């Protein structure tokens, strides 16, 4: 009987993993093509039973995790492993392989959706608790993840020995930042029922806070 249960669990796990090959690119496309719709969907679907949530896309936190794994895989294939693995100075000594690097990057990039969620609650003058923050965190993961993928690929390009790679890297960075701030400005304006100018101010302020938090985390582990 335990062996049968193991087989059933393995069957479910295998299907889930293989289904990502179908649903991951779909989730990327929809998050880029219809970010506002995906953010609204994330907030709505958490009210459904667990079995009915995100049936045709990937759950936002898993979406972010898979993107960090994919970005790390691209980095290893193109330029080799991250210098953080070889640093061994200070807190960087905790990052000893690609698995710990992925965990570090996941937590670091997750700062963006959690900070944006807290800022949104502050703007809306709502209490910050698990019930109010989780829908916003999930919504923010949908818009943050394509930006993480683009920024990670751009950072990998900057490590290539060819100087010509810096131009597409800069364009990719700029496009990712413009997309993120544009979507956030529209989202903040819609959530607060205010003008797009007010939404843009909140979006830029939130992005600045997020960048400071991410930069501080990276510096803390870089050994510099």
Backbone torsions as a table, in degrees:
resi	resn	phi	psi	omega
1	UNK	NA	-46.8	177.1
2	UNK	-57.2	-36.5	-179.6
3	UNK	-66.2	-38.6	177.8
4	UNK	-64.5	-41.6	177.9
5	UNK	-63.3	-39.0	177.7
6	UNK	-62.4	-43.6	179.5
7	UNK	-62.3	-41.0	179.1
8	UNK	-65.0	-40.9	178.1
9	UNK	-64.8	-41.5	178.6
10	UNK	-64.6	-38.6	178.7
11	UNK	-60.1	-46.0	-179.6
12	UNK	-65.7	-43.9	-179.3
13	UNK	-63.5	-44.3	-179.0
14	UNK	-62.2	-44.4	179.0
15	UNK	-62.6	-41.9	-179.3
16	UNK	-61.0	-45.7	-179.1
17	UNK	-64.8	-45.7	-178.8
18	UNK	-67.8	-30.3	178.9
19	UNK	-66.3	-22.5	177.5
20	UNK	-62.0	-28.7	178.0
21	UNK	-62.3	-28.1	178.5
22	UNK	-89.4	-48.3	-170.6
23	UNK	-83.1	-23.3	-179.9
24	UNK	-64.7	-54.9	178.6
25	UNK	-60.2	-34.0	177.3
26	UNK	-63.5	-41.7	-179.4
27	UNK	-67.3	-39.6	176.5
28	UNK	-60.1	-48.8	-177.3
29	UNK	-60.8	-47.1	-178.1
30	UNK	-67.3	-35.1	179.6
31	UNK	-68.2	-32.7	177.9
32	UNK	-81.7	-41.5	-175.7
33	UNK	-77.2	-40.7	-177.3
34	UNK	-133.1	63.8	-175.5
35	UNK	-61.9	-40.5	-179.4
36	UNK	-63.9	-40.6	179.5
37	UNK	-64.8	-39.9	179.9
38	UNK	-69.0	-37.0	178.5
39	UNK	-66.2	-41.9	177.6
40	UNK	-64.9	-39.3	179.7
41	UNK	-62.5	-40.6	-179.5
42	UNK	-59.8	-42.0	179.8
43	UNK	-66.1	-37.8	-176.4
44	UNK	-75.3	-39.1	-171.8
45	UNK	-73.3	-20.8	177.3
46	UNK	-67.1	-16.8	177.2
47	UNK	-81.3	-10.2	-179.5
48	UNK	-86.4	162.7	172.0
49	UNK	-58.8	150.9	-174.8
50	UNK	-55.1	-37.6	-177.3
51	UNK	-68.9	-17.6	-177.0
52	UNK	-103.4	1.1	-177.5
53	UNK	-84.4	134.9	172.1
54	UNK	50.9	52.9	-175.2
55	UNK	-74.3	-26.5	-177.9
56	UNK	-116.7	8.4	173.2
57	UNK	-139.0	178.1	179.8
58	UNK	-93.0	139.7	177.0
59	UNK	-53.7	136.8	-173.8
60	UNK	-51.9	-47.4	178.4
61	UNK	-63.4	-38.6	176.9
62	UNK	-66.8	-36.6	176.2
63	UNK	-57.9	-45.4	178.0
64	UNK	-65.2	-43.6	179.6
65	UNK	-60.6	-47.6	-179.1
66	UNK	-63.3	-34.8	178.8
67	UNK	-68.0	-40.6	176.9
68	UNK	-63.5	-40.9	177.5
69	UNK	-63.3	-44.9	179.7
70	UNK	-63.0	-42.9	179.9
71	UNK	-64.3	-39.6	177.5
72	UNK	-66.9	-38.3	176.9
73	UNK	-63.1	-41.4	177.2
74	UNK	-62.8	-42.5	179.5
75	UNK	-61.1	-46.8	-179.5
76	UNK	-62.8	-40.7	-178.3
77	UNK	-69.1	-33.1	-173.4
78	UNK	-92.4	-47.0	-173.5
79	UNK	-126.0	0.6	-177.3
80	UNK	92.6	-177.9	-174.3
81	UNK	-74.4	164.6	-175.7
82	UNK	-67.6	145.7	175.4
83	UNK	-60.8	-22.0	179.8
84	UNK	-60.3	-32.2	-178.6
85	UNK	-66.8	-33.9	-177.4
86	UNK	-90.3	-10.1	-173.6
87	UNK	-63.2	-60.9	178.4
88	UNK	66.9	16.8	-178.6
89	UNK	-107.3	130.2	178.2
90	UNK	60.1	-135.4	-178.2
91	UNK	-68.4	-18.4	178.1
92	UNK	-63.6	-19.0	177.9
93	UNK	-64.1	-18.5	178.0
94	UNK	-75.2	-18.8	-178.7
95	UNK	-98.4	99.7	-172.5
96	UNK	-111.9	-12.8	179.9
97	UNK	-155.2	-179.1	-177.6
98	UNK	-67.5	-27.8	178.7
99	UNK	-65.8	-48.5	177.8
100	UNK	-68.2	-30.3	176.4
101	UNK	-66.0	-42.7	178.0
102	UNK	-61.8	-43.2	178.7
103	UNK	-61.9	-43.3	178.5
104	UNK	-61.3	-46.5	-178.9
105	UNK	-67.0	-37.1	179.1
106	UNK	-61.0	-47.7	179.8
107	UNK	-65.1	-40.9	-179.6
108	UNK	-63.3	-48.8	-178.9
109	UNK	-70.2	-27.9	177.9
110	UNK	-68.1	-12.2	175.0
111	UNK	-62.0	-33.7	-177.8
112	UNK	-63.1	-54.0	179.6
113	UNK	-66.5	-32.9	-178.7
114	UNK	-72.4	-38.4	178.4
115	UNK	-68.0	-42.7	178.6
116	UNK	-62.0	-38.7	178.4
117	UNK	-64.3	-43.4	179.1
118	UNK	-65.2	-41.8	178.8
119	UNK	-63.2	-38.7	178.8
120	UNK	-63.6	-43.4	178.5
121	UNK	-64.3	-36.9	177.1
122	UNK	-65.1	-42.3	179.7
123	UNK	-63.9	-39.4	-178.0
124	UNK	-84.4	-2.7	179.7
125	UNK	58.1	44.2	177.4
126	UNK	-108.4	152.4	178.0
127	UNK	-66.9	146.0	178.2
128	UNK	-94.7	107.5	174.8
129	UNK	-144.7	179.3	-176.3
130	UNK	-61.6	-40.0	-176.9
131	UNK	-68.2	-37.1	-178.4
132	UNK	-83.5	-29.5	-174.6
133	UNK	-84.4	-35.1	-174.9
134	UNK	-59.3	-46.5	179.2
135	UNK	-60.6	-37.5	179.6
136	UNK	-71.2	-37.5	176.8
137	UNK	-62.2	-45.6	178.7
138	UNK	-62.1	-43.8	179.4
139	UNK	-61.3	-43.0	-178.8
140	UNK	-67.9	-29.6	178.2
141	UNK	-60.6	-35.5	-179.3
142	UNK	-64.3	-38.6	-178.8
143	UNK	-85.5	-28.2	-178.7
144	UNK	-73.8	-37.7	-171.5
145	UNK	-61.8	-46.0	175.7
146	UNK	-60.6	-32.7	177.8
147	UNK	-67.8	-41.1	177.3
148	UNK	-60.9	-43.6	179.7
149	UNK	-62.6	-48.1	-178.9
150	UNK	-64.4	-44.9	-179.2
151	UNK	-65.8	-37.0	179.1
152	UNK	-66.7	-42.4	177.5
153	UNK	-64.5	-40.8	178.7
154	UNK	-62.4	-42.1	178.9
155	UNK	-63.7	-37.6	176.9
156	UNK	-63.6	-40.3	179.4
157	UNK	-62.5	-35.4	-179.4
158	UNK	-67.4	-17.5	-179.5
159	UNK	-91.3	-1.8	176.0
160	UNK	-72.1	147.9	-179.2
161	UNK	-70.1	-20.7	-178.9
162	UNK	-78.8	120.8	178.7
163	UNK	-61.2	-25.7	-178.9
164	UNK	-62.7	-20.0	-179.2
165	UNK	-73.8	-15.8	-178.2
166	UNK	-68.3	-32.6	-178.8
167	UNK	-65.5	-52.9	177.1
168	UNK	-64.0	-30.3	177.4
169	UNK	-64.1	-43.8	179.0
170	UNK	-64.2	-41.1	178.1
171	UNK	-63.5	-40.3	179.8
172	UNK	-66.4	-42.1	176.0
173	UNK	-59.7	-48.2	-177.7
174	UNK	-62.3	-43.0	179.4
175	UNK	-63.3	-41.4	-179.8
176	UNK	-64.1	-44.0	-179.4
177	UNK	-67.1	-41.3	178.9
178	UNK	-63.5	-42.2	178.2
179	UNK	-61.4	-47.7	-176.1
180	UNK	-62.8	-49.8	-177.4
181	UNK	-66.5	-39.3	178.9
182	UNK	-62.3	-46.1	179.8
183	UNK	-66.2	-42.1	-179.0
184	UNK	-66.0	-39.1	179.4
185	UNK	-61.1	-45.3	178.8
186	UNK	-64.7	-40.4	-178.3
187	UNK	-67.2	-46.2	178.7
188	UNK	-61.3	-42.5	-180.0
189	UNK	-63.0	-41.2	-179.9
190	UNK	-68.2	-45.0	-178.0
191	UNK	-64.3	-39.0	-177.4
192	UNK	-90.4	-6.9	-175.9
193	UNK	55.7	45.9	178.4
194	UNK	-120.7	-179.1	-178.3
195	UNK	-72.4	163.0	178.9
196	UNK	-65.5	-29.0	177.9
197	UNK	-63.9	-45.5	177.5
198	UNK	-62.6	-42.6	177.5
199	UNK	-60.6	-39.2	179.6
200	UNK	-66.1	-38.6	178.3
201	UNK	-62.4	-45.6	178.7
202	UNK	-65.4	-38.4	179.9
203	UNK	-64.2	-45.7	-179.6
204	UNK	-65.8	-42.5	179.7
205	UNK	-63.5	-43.2	178.8
206	UNK	-64.1	-42.1	179.5
207	UNK	-64.2	-39.9	179.4
208	UNK	-63.8	-43.9	178.3
209	UNK	-62.5	-42.6	-179.8
210	UNK	-63.6	-43.2	179.1
211	UNK	-61.8	-41.6	178.5
212	UNK	-62.6	-42.5	179.7
213	UNK	-65.3	-43.8	179.3
214	UNK	-65.7	-44.3	-180.0
215	UNK	-62.7	-41.5	178.8
216	UNK	-63.6	-40.5	179.0
217	UNK	-64.6	-44.5	-179.7
218	UNK	-64.6	-42.8	179.1
219	UNK	-64.7	-36.0	-179.8
220	UNK	-62.7	-35.3	-177.5
221	UNK	-97.7	-5.4	-178.0
222	UNK	-82.6	-14.7	179.5
223	UNK	80.7	11.1	179.8
224	UNK	-93.7	NA	NA
